[in-house]
Structures are given as structure tokens and as C-alpha cells.
Amino acid sequence: MDVTGDQIVLWVVVPYACLAIFVVGTLWRYRYDKFGWTTRSSELYEKRLLRLGSPLFHFGLLAVIAGHFVGLVIPKSWTEAAGVNEAAYHFLATWLGSVGALALVSGLVILIYRRRSTGPVFQATTRMDKTMYVALAASILSGAWATVHTQILAGGHGYDYRETVSPWFRTLFTLQPEPLLMAGVPLAFQVHVTVAMLLFALWPFTRLVHAFSAPVAYPFRPYIVYRSRDTTTRSGARTPRPGWEPPTTPRERR
């Protein structure tokens, strides 16, 4: 089978273009918008729904990412060599993945409802935030649709995407893309892959960049010392010495 122009554009050009935008955009954002590299927390405006929706969303997202990593990055031969046959893998990937997807969707719905129904939170929502939520919802729902349509409703072992989508994904990183692997992939998976690529292209320009921020240095941060400015008028005051000293009076501890 010969490769068509549409296949080259969709499964070679678009992935590399999205990857380039993702990498360059992230570096640009870090270089020129460090103060904007944040989630712009709205916890002060509303906490009840946030405490419910945020853990559901983030833990569900971690589960989905772990499932995608195993399914796309680790070859099928490796899992079989480890003693995980196709039936066991299909069961784990489908049902454990469905639990993670359910938590992810539930958390996203709660967060969107909170943002729309809480006045101050909605007023702090930018156009890019709205675009991000649309792209996130499209990616998550298309993935859920692919799982339900081709894995659960199909019965048996469902569609084995590790024979097509996964090898195609890995060929992108070896710089030897094989678009023909995506030719016979069900439409549900093709839509999900396309939407996911567009989400990654959008990623650097949204609050999603906070995913790359880890408080690694937080436990090693220096002390924040508060001192009184009135050091010359106090009785018995002496000239402050450079360096840090533990506070000795209640006034210095404030």
C-alpha cells in the first residue's frame, strides 16, 4: 500500500509540527513569561468544590498518563516477556483505565462547573482558559469514546492498538515515521490522537505549563527573617550585624 499525501500530512507533518510548537513554546514561555508560569490559583474564591474536583482530576490524570505510557511507549513484546498476555493486558488497560478516566471526567466536570458558577472564578477566567478546557474535554471524551466503542462494546480482546498506534508513535521519536501504520486504525482512535496532538500544541500557552513546575528546592529554601526597623531607638540597641540570627524578642518574631 502506498502512502497518500493526506496520511503524510496527518501522521507525519502534524505530529512534528505540534511537537516543535510544544518544545519551542515551552522554552519561550519559561524565558519570557516566568511570572505567568502559574495556575493562577482561585482557591481564595471557592474551596469546597475545588477540594473535591481537583484531586479527582489530578489523580485520574496521573492514572490515564500511566496507562498511555505503558500502552504507547512499552512494546507489546516486553509486556508479554514479563508474563502479561494479551487478555490480561486488555483487562487491566480497559477496566483500570476506565476507572481513571471516570475520575478524570468527574473532576473536570466539577472544575468547569465551579468556574462557571462561581462569580469571581468565572471573572478571572481568560479566553485561553476557555480554549484549554475545550481542548482538554475534547481529548478526554474522545479517548473515553475510543475505549468504550472499540474496547468494551466490541467484546473479546477489542482493538489491539499496540500493533498500530503504539509502533507509529515510537517511530516518530526514532525519526523514521511510518504513517501507513495509522491507515487502518479505527476512526475513534484517529480522532483521539489528532485532538491530543493539538492539545500539546496548545499546552505552552495555557496554565497547563504548571505541570512542569515541581517544588524541588522548597525544602532547602532559606529562612525568611522578619526584623524590626526600629533598631536605633530601642533602649540598649546595638548595630545589627550582617548574617542571620535567631529572633530573641517577641517583636522580632513577628
Secondary structure in CASP SS format (residue, H / E / C, confidence):
PFRMAT SS
TARGET T0000
AUTHOR 0000-0000-0000
METHOD secondary structure of the structure
MODEL  1
M C 1.00
D C 1.00
V C 1.00
T C 1.00
G H 1.00
D H 1.00
Q H 1.00
I H 1.00
V H 1.00
L H 1.00
W H 1.00
V H 1.00
V H 1.00
V H 1.00
P H 1.00
Y H 1.00
A H 1.00
C H 1.00
L H 1.00
A H 1.00
I H 1.00
F H 1.00
V H 1.00
V H 1.00
G H 1.00
T H 1.00
L H 1.00
W H 1.00
R H 1.00
Y H 1.00
R H 1.00
Y H 1.00
D C 1.00
K H 1.00
F H 1.00
G H 1.00
W C 1.00
T C 1.00
T C 1.00
R C 1.00
S C 1.00
S C 1.00
E C 1.00
L C 1.00
Y C 1.00
E C 1.00
K C 1.00
R H 1.00
L H 1.00
L H 1.00
R H 1.00
L H 1.00
G H 1.00
S H 1.00
P H 1.00
L H 1.00
F H 1.00
H H 1.00
F H 1.00
G H 1.00
L H 1.00
L H 1.00
A H 1.00
V H 1.00
I H 1.00
A H 1.00
G H 1.00
H H 1.00
F H 1.00
V H 1.00
G H 1.00
L H 1.00
V H 1.00
I C 1.00
P C 1.00
K H 1.00
S H 1.00
W H 1.00
T H 1.00
E H 1.00
A H 1.00
A C 1.00
G C 1.00
V C 1.00
N C 1.00
E H 1.00
A H 1.00
A H 1.00
Y H 1.00
H H 1.00
F H 1.00
L H 1.00
A H 1.00
T H 1.00
W H 1.00
L H 1.00
G H 1.00
S H 1.00
V H 1.00
G H 1.00
A H 1.00
L H 1.00
A H 1.00
L H 1.00
V H 1.00
S H 1.00
G H 1.00
L H 1.00
V H 1.00
I H 1.00
L H 1.00
I H 1.00
Y H 1.00
R H 1.00
R H 1.00
R H 1.00
S H 1.00
T C 1.00
G H 1.00
P H 1.00
V H 1.00
F H 1.00
Q H 1.00
A C 1.00
T C 1.00
T C 1.00
R H 1.00
M H 1.00
D H 1.00
K H 1.00
T H 1.00
M H 1.00
Y H 1.00
V H 1.00
A H 1.00
L H 1.00
A H 1.00
A H 1.00
S H 1.00
I H 1.00
L H 1.00
S H 1.00
G H 1.00
A H 1.00
W H 1.00
A H 1.00
T H 1.00
V H 1.00
H H 1.00
T H 1.00
Q H 1.00
I H 1.00
L C 1.00
A C 1.00
G C 1.00
G C 1.00
H C 1.00
G C 1.00
Y C 1.00
D C 1.00
Y H 1.00
R H 1.00
E H 1.00
T C 1.00
V H 1.00
S H 1.00
P H 1.00
W H 1.00
F H 1.00
R H 1.00
T H 1.00
L H 1.00
F H 1.00
T C 1.00
L C 1.00
Q C 1.00
P C 1.00
E C 1.00
P H 1.00
L H 1.00
L H 1.00
M H 1.00
A C 1.00
G C 1.00
V C 1.00
P C 1.00
L H 1.00
A H 1.00
F H 1.00
Q H 1.00
V H 1.00
H H 1.00
V H 1.00
T H 1.00
V H 1.00
A H 1.00
M H 1.00
L H 1.00
L H 1.00
F H 1.00
A H 1.00
L H 1.00
W H 1.00
P H 1.00
F H 1.00
T C 1.00
R H 1.00
L H 1.00
V H 1.00
H H 1.00
A H 1.00
F H 1.00
S C 1.00
A C 1.00
P C 1.00
V C 1.00
A C 1.00
Y H 1.00
P H 1.00
F H 1.00
R C 1.00
P C 1.00
Y C 1.00
I C 1.00
V C 1.00
Y C 1.00
R C 1.00
S C 1.00
R C 1.00
D C 1.00
T C 1.00
T C 1.00
T C 1.00
R C 1.00
S C 1.00
G C 1.00
A C 1.00
R C 1.00
T C 1.00
P C 1.00
R C 1.00
P C 1.00
G C 1.00
W C 1.00
E C 1.00
P C 1.00
P C 1.00
T C 1.00
T C 1.00
P H 1.00
R H 1.00
E H 1.00
R H 1.00
R C 1.00
END
